[in-house]
Amino acid sequence: MSDMERLQAENEELRQENEALRAEIEELRFEAELDACHAAGLAAQLRAIIAEGDACANKAGHPLLERVSYTNDRTGEAMSKTKSYPLYREAFDAEAEECGITEPRKYRA
């Protein structure tokens, strides 16, 4: 095999590898987009449930929807969230740990 043939073969191998990587990127992008759609749907449900809880006269009947003050881990600012907010923090941190993200409190709201 001549040098030219070897280079052409190597070039073709790299082209195929590049094509496979592009396909994998597209697949991962699609999965991320589906995750974003799922998160948007869950967020819409949650906003509706919280709005219903805010409008309910019987706050004691919905203790997780009661609003309390928390501190934003990223900004240090006070924020009003429902009592279910610690569930968000725990789930966020657990998922971040699974993903290998260190110090998740730097990234969550």
Buried (B, 14 or more C-beta within 10 A) or exposed (E): EEEEEEEEEEEEEEEEEEEEEEEEEEEEEEEEEEEEEEEEEEEEEEEEBBEEBEEEEEEEEBEEBEBEEBEEBEEEEEEEBBBBBEEBBEEBBEEBEEEEBEEBEEEBE
